[in-house]
Amino acid sequence: MFRSTIRINIRRGVSRARVSSGRGIASRRQGGPAEGSATWVEENPVKLSIAFGAVLSSYLGFQHLKSELGGTTLGLSRSLSFYSLAIPTYFRYKYLQSFEPTSQPLWDALDTEASQRGLEKILELRGFYVKTGQMAATNIGGAFPRIWSDTMSVLQDGVPPKPSDIVMQTIKKDGFNLKDIKLGEVLGSASIGQVHSGTYNNSPCVLKVQYPEVQEQFSNDVKTLLVFCRFAQPEHVPGLEEIERQFSTEFDYRKEHVHQNTIRDNLKEFKDRVYIPEAYVSSKNVLIQERVNGVKLNVALKEDYVRNYSKIKRLNFVQSEKFEGFRQGFIFKNDIEGLGYYADVSKNGTEIVPSSDSSSDDFRGPSKEEMKVYINAVDFRRRLGNAFRWLTGKEYVGREVLPINHAEMMDTLLEVTAKSIFLDGYFNGDPHPGNILLLEDGRLGLIDFGQVKALTWEDRVTLSEMIVALVEDDDERIADIIIRAGYKTKRGDRRLAAKYARIVLDSNDKKYTDGKHVQMFMEDLQKKDPIQDLPREFVMVSRVSLMLRGLGKAIGQERSVAQAWVGHARKVLKMEEERKAELKRQEEARRPVARSHSRDRIKGGGEGGAEVTSTSPWRYMNLEHNIAIIKKKNECKGPSCGR
C-alpha cells in the first residue's frame, strides 16, 4: 500500500514540510528528493496547513457524526443521504430569504422543486422522514408553504406498502398461528408499518403490522434531524428531543393496545359523534383490532369537494355574507388548496387543479348552523330525487353524498381532544387527518394510538392556568406560567415568552407573529432570545394544537385553540379549588381541640412530656396517633429513648 507521511519542522521561525513516501524515500536514497514537491510545500505552507486542517476536521467531523448517529454504517449512509439534499436546499432558501425576499415566482419555483425532491428522498428513506412529510402535509402550525403541503399530501395515505410475505413473516415471528389469520388488501401504509384487512379466527378484523427494521431507523433519523436542527434551526431542538422520547413508545403494539382501549372507554360519552374501534389482541409488532367501515378524512374531504361543488354554486336561499362566499366557491378554493387542489366554481364549469394561491388565506367558512341549513337543503333534494327513482326503478342515493359539516367536525375534534387532555390526562399526540376516518354513519373514527401521552394532575392544572391566561390575554400571567413550566431562554425576555406560548398553544395569527410567517417569526425569536429548554410535558400538547390548527386552516375553519379548550380548563381549575378545600377541611379535622389557654399539656405528658401548641407541626397528624407516641415516650427508659 502506498503510504505518505507529513513532517512539519519549525526551523528559524519558518515552517518547512517534507513529504516522504516509499517512492520518495527511494529517490532520496538515490540522491535527493523528488523535484518540485519539496519546493511547492516550502513555498505554500499556509495552503498546506489549510489542507491538512480540512482533512483533519473532516475526519474528526465524520467520527463525531458517526458517534452522534449511533455508529452504524447503515445509519450513517441514511444520514449522509438526507444531508446531501437538506443542506444545499437550506442554503438555497437562505439565499432567497436574504437577496430575493419578495420574489414570489422564485419562491414558488424553489418550493416546487425542493418539495418534489424532498418527497422522493422521503419515499427512498422512509422511517421518521415519513412523519416529517406528514407534518408538512398537515401544514402543522401553518409553517409550511402550500406547495409543500400539496406535494406531501400523498404521505397521509399513499406510502408504498411492503410485500405481504414480509408481513406474514413478522406475524409468524411474533407467535401467531398463521392458520388463524387471513391477510387481505392493504388499507394503508405509513412510517412504521402497514395495515391490512383480514380475518382472525374467521372474524373480520384489521391487522396492523410493524416493519422489522423501523425502530433502528427511527432512532437514527431523529438523531440526524437533531444534528441538522442544531446547525440550521436550533429553536426546534428541545421539541424534537421530546418527540424523540415520546416516539420511543410507539414501537410496542402491546402498549398501543392498552392506549386504544383506554381512550375508547374514556370517550364513550361522545359515541354519537366519535367511534374508536376495539383492540382485540396484540404482540410487540402486531395489533389485531375491530374493523370499521369508513375512509380516511383527507380522502373524504377531497371527494366531498368534487361531489358537492355544483350544488353549492346553485344554492341561492341563504343570504349570510359568510355563506355567500361559500356559495360562490371561495371557501372551496381555500379548502381544497390545503389538501392539494382547489375547485374554482365561480366560473362556468369546474376545474380541479393544483394551486399555490394564498389570496383566500384569511377566509372563514360557514358556521355549524349555516352548514346544517345547507345540508338539510341538499338532503331534501336527495330524498325528493329518491322518490322519482322509486317510480322509475332506479337505484337510491344514500346519505354518503351529503356534504360534510366542516365546522361541526372541527368543533368535535377540539372538544374530544380537550376532554382527553384536561379531564383524562391521557391523549393521542398524533391526530393528523390520516388517523381520522369518516365512517359510513357520519361519525368520526379515531385510529392509531401509538403516540399517547399521559399528564399528571399537576401538569393539567398548570396547562389549564395557561389556557385561561391566553383567553384572558394576560401576557404577564402567560409568561409566569410558561417559565414556571420549564421554558428557558438565554436572556429571559418575558414578552417573547408570552408570544411563544401563544404561537405553540393557541394561534399563529399574524398579529401575534409581528406580521411575519410563523417560521420566520420563530427564527427571529431564536435570534433575539435563544431557546434553551421547553416545558417538556407540554410539547405533545403543542403538537396536537398545531395539527388541529393545520386541519382547521385547510378546511376554512380556523379556531383559537385556547377558546375551544377553555371550558375544560376551567373545569380542571374548579376541581383543583375543590380538592384544596377538601384537603384543608381534612387538615382542620386532624387538629387537636382548641383549649381556652394558649398552651396545653396532653394528659400523661407531665414534666418532660410533649406539648401540642398552635404552632406545633404535630397539629397536622392524627390526634390518637400523637397521644400514642407521647405515651410511649413517657414510658420509655434506657438509651434508646427519644430515637
Secondary structure, DSSP 4 states (H G I P E B T S, - for coil): ---EEEEEEEETTEEEEEEEEHHHHHHHHTTSPPTTHHHHHHH-HHHHHHHHHHHHHHHHHHHHHHHHTTS-HHHHHHHHHHHHHHHHHHHHHHHHHHH-TT-HHHHHHHHHHHHHHHHHHHHHH-THHHHHHHHHHHTGGG-S-HHHHHHHGGGGT-PPPPPHHHHHHHHHHTT--GGGEEEEEEEEE-SSEEEEEEEETTEEEEEEEE-TTHHHHHHHHHHHHHHHHHHH-GGGHHHHHHHHHHHGGGG-HHHHHHHHHHHHHHTGGGTTTEE-PPEEEE-SSEEEE----EEEHHHHHHHHHHHHHHHHHH--S---HHHHHHHHTHHHHHHHHTTT-EEE-SSSS-EEE-----TTTT-----HHHHHHHHHHHHHHHHHHHHHHHHHTPPP--GGGSPP-HHHHHHHHHHHHHIIIIIISEEES---GGGEEEETTS-EEE---SSEEE--HHHHHHHHHHHHHHHTT-HHHHHHHHHHHT-EESS--HHHHHHHHHHHHT---TTTTTTS-HHHHHHHHHHHS-EEE--GGGHHHHHHHHHHHHHHHHTT----HHHHHHHHHHHHHHHHHHHHHHHHHHHHHHSPPP-SSSEEE-TT--TT--EEETT-GGGGS-HHHHHHHHHHHHH--STTTT-
